[in-house]
Amino acid sequence: MDIVPFVDLAAHHAPVRDRIQAAVADVLIHGKYILGPEVEAFEHGFAEMVGTKHAIGVGTGLDALRLAFEAAGVKAGDEVIVPGNTFIATALAVSAIGAVPVLADCDPVTYNIDVNLIRPLITSRTRAICPVHLYGQAADLDAVLAIAAEFGLKVIEDACQAHGAKYKGRGCGSVGDLGTFSFYPGKNLGAMGDGGMVTTNDDELAARVRRIRSYGELKKYHHVEKGINARLDTVQAAILNVKLPRLGWANDQRRRAARAYEQGLAGIAPVVVPKGPADELAHIYHLFVIRTPRRDDLQRFLNEKGIQTGIHYPIPIHKQPAYAELASTGSRLPVTTKIADEILSLPMFPELTDAQVARVCAAIAEFHRE
Ligand SMILES: Cc1ncc(COP(=O)(O)O)c(C=O)c1O
């Protein structure tokens, strides 16, 4: 059976395979494996793409968040407001420094943090707010920035799914105090292993992130704080340098596929199709997430027809055993709790053809006719 894959990284890399191999071979030959020249080149290119003065390459998206929180002054016992509807790494980064993630429910249309629910969660221990541009769609940053200014809080953007997404013309990751990115292979800009980036316009925050990512050292063997080792790998940076110039094209292709899904799925009750933002640059469709009450049956049906799907995410943070202490906050997370049983991520990648989209839509229509 002809499969419609959820993502197709081999197809995405095929046109640049030779250049990636050459870039990796260059690293092998020059031998500067830790923070080699490719890391600096990628940091410059990425900062330009996002629109910040600084970009600091780190080990993973989780590292990026953790370093951003630490650089912003979040300390053990502090509270950080994060969306309940996000990948668990957003919360784990807060926990990693001994701070407490405070979960806010999400908006039922955008699935991003519901900015009207942030204010009641602020206490004397709140230090920061972390809006997540989930599925690739910019969160309502103006509202978050206004609350942060009122209460003297830092804003750390989790842009781990939003490479190249714009908020009112500005790059996601350039609007708050710090931005954070992941280069997990399946991201819109993905490495061939792990990678991450912190972005900021603030010289001092950038210097702190740089220090903490490398043992808290000012220069070799001179340590001014207790840092960690969370450096972006030179080989991954070499690969990302080849891929970065293609990001704009890739995001445009994802938007094309999203428009095709919107057309193909219109009128199929009870499927809820994501409502694209008025500003189409505000969404880079890392994921195309529909909702339907019989989600598990639909996923099985599609799988039988050779159509691969995903669920992002099936178990919300407050229901994870790792966060048993947050279980009681579930009562204030009704939207997050409900949609976890209904969301389904359809195949989405730049090379997805209109014919493949049509096949997915036809299968979804057939399921709901039965
Ligand atoms: C919203 C969000 N935050 C954080 C992360 C963590 O990134 P990484 O997997 O690179 O640690 C991811 C990606 O996995 C993510 O999607």
The ligand as a Tripos MOL2 file, in Angstrom:
@<TRIPOS>MOLECULE
LIG
   16    16     1     0     0
SMALL
NO_CHARGES

@<TRIPOS>ATOM
      1 C1          7.0860   23.2820   22.5180 C.3       1 LIG1
      2 C2          8.3760   22.5720   22.7420 C.ar      1 LIG1
      3 N1          9.1750   22.9450   23.7670 N.ar      1 LIG1
      4 C3         10.3500   22.3440   23.9950 C.ar      1 LIG1
      5 C4         10.8060   21.3130   23.2140 C.ar      1 LIG1
      6 C5         12.0760   20.6320   23.5750 C.3       1 LIG1
      7 O1         12.9890   20.5700   22.5400 O.3       1 LIG1
      8 P1         14.0730   19.3470   22.4920 P.3       1 LIG1
      9 O2         13.3380   18.1360   22.0560 O.co2     1 LIG1
     10 O3         15.0630   19.8120   21.4990 O.co2     1 LIG1
     11 O4         14.6350   19.2290   23.8610 O.co2     1 LIG1
     12 C6         10.0220   20.9050   22.1240 C.ar      1 LIG1
     13 C7         10.4530   19.8490   21.1650 C.2       1 LIG1
     14 O5         10.6420   18.7390   21.3240 O.2       1 LIG1
     15 C8          8.7780   21.5280   21.9040 C.ar      1 LIG1
     16 O6          7.9840   21.1260   20.9030 O.3       1 LIG1
@<TRIPOS>BOND
     1     1     2 1
     2     2     3 ar
     3     2    15 ar
     4     3     4 ar
     5     4     5 ar
     6     5     6 1
     7     5    12 ar
     8     6     7 1
     9     7     8 1
    10     8     9 2
    11     8    10 1
    12     8    11 1
    13    12    13 1
    14    12    15 ar
    15    13    14 2
    16    15    16 1
@<TRIPOS>SUBSTRUCTURE
     1 LIG1         1 GROUP 0 **** ****
